[in-house]
Amino acid sequence: MTEPVQALERRISELRAGVRDTVMARGLRRELRQAEQDWEDALTRVQQAGRGDREQPAEPAGSAAGARVPLLPLRNRCTRR
């Protein structure tokens, strides 16, 4: 009789850990999205500062006016050796 109870206790413990991991993963995904957005914003500011803000950034071809098109992250633009 104690074996099924112990198995259920282990299962409950595993499920609780899974729930904690899921909740944590949601928060981490949210933080990751924010960090990626901050990265894109920082790159935009650097690029605009490099142009000296003499000109407005050109809208990408085919984009709707005012629609935000994410920049390709710098880490993806670097050539790999």
N, C-alpha and C positions, 0 to 999 in steps of 0.2 A: 504494500500500500504506500510506503514512503517513497518508493522509486518514482511512480507517476507524479507525486506531489513535488519531488525534487526536480523532475524534468520540467514541470510547469513553472516552477520558480526560476529555473535557468532560462526558460523561454521568455518569461516576463521580463527578466533582467536584460536579455538580448534585445527585446522589443523596445524597452525603455531607452537603451543605449542608441538604438536606431533612430528613435524619435528625437533624441538630443542631437544626434548627428545631422538629421534632416533639418531641424530648426537652425542649427549652426550653419549648415550649408546654404540655406536661404539667405542668412545674414551675410555670409561671405560672398555669395553671388551678387548681392546688392552692393556690398563694398567694392567688389571688383568692377562692376558696371560704373560706379561713381569714380573710381580711380582711373578707368579707361577714359571716361568723359573728361576728367580733369587733365589727363595727358593730352587729349585732342585739343582742348581749350588752350593749354600751354603752348602746344605746337603752333596753333593759329596765331597766338600773340607774338611768338618768336618770328614767325614768317612775316607778320604785318610790321613788326619793328625793323626787320631786315629791309623791307621796302621803304621804310621811313614814312609809312602811311601816306605816300604820295598818291596812291591810287587805291580805289576800292577793290577788294578781291573780286575776281571774275566769277560769275556763276558758272558752274560746270554745265557743259552742253546737255540739254535735255532735262535739266532740273527745273522744278517749279520755282518761281520767284519766292524767296523767303524760306524754301525748304532746306533743311540742314542735311548736307551730305557729309558723312564722316570721312575724315582724312585717313589715308592709309597710315597706320602707326609707323613711326620711324624704325622700330625694330623689324618691320616687314619690308622696309625699303633698303635696308643694308644688304650688300652682297655677301654671300657666305663663301668662305674660302676653305 
